[in-house]
Amino acid sequence: MCQRATGGLFAALAGGSPANFSWTRGTPSFYASSNLARRGHCARCGTPLSFQYHTPGARIYTTVGSLDHPGDVVLVKQFGIESKLDWVNFCEQVPGERTGESAQAQDFLAGMQNNQSRD
């Protein structure tokens, strides 16, 4: 879904608590990419800006490329590695996690309805 939402090979996201986050220029528009999450984008230019699940206390993730200083972000984990394209080879030393590896994640994702249909 991140590939589809960004139009890229993956979504480079930096996450944190919504309590420690604020938009500094304007307010994004949001799209419910599924019944479990929403994605923010710039209403003027379409730049993908954020991702957040609809759960209490959910972290907000912003697209690294949209940050003023993307080089300051430290990569600590890769999520959704099951969707990594075979010919993409970088960040191999960074730990990865498959989507829904834990029983809790599987339960949460079981009822997901994707609104980003390829049809």
C-alpha positions, 0 to 999 in steps of 0.5 A: 500500500505504501508503494501505491500511495507514494508512487515509489518503490517504498515509503521512507517514513519517520515516526513519532508521538502525535504529542511531539508533532505539529505541521509547520506550514499549512494543513494537509488533506487526508485520504483514508487509504484503508478503513484502518489508516489515513494518509496526509498529502499537500492539497496544493501539490499532491506531495505525500506527507504522512501516514497514521493508523486510526487507533488510540495513541497511534504514532504519526509517520511523516515522509522523510523526503518532505522534511526540511532536513531529511538527512537528519533522520536515522534509519533504525528499522524497515517495515513491510519487507515482504513487499521489497522488490527483488532488484532493490538493494540498499540498507541491507544492514538495517533490521527488517520486519514483515507486515503482521508478524505478531499475533496482535498485528495479524488481528488488527490487519485481519479486518483491513479494507484497502481503499487503494484498489488496483482496479 
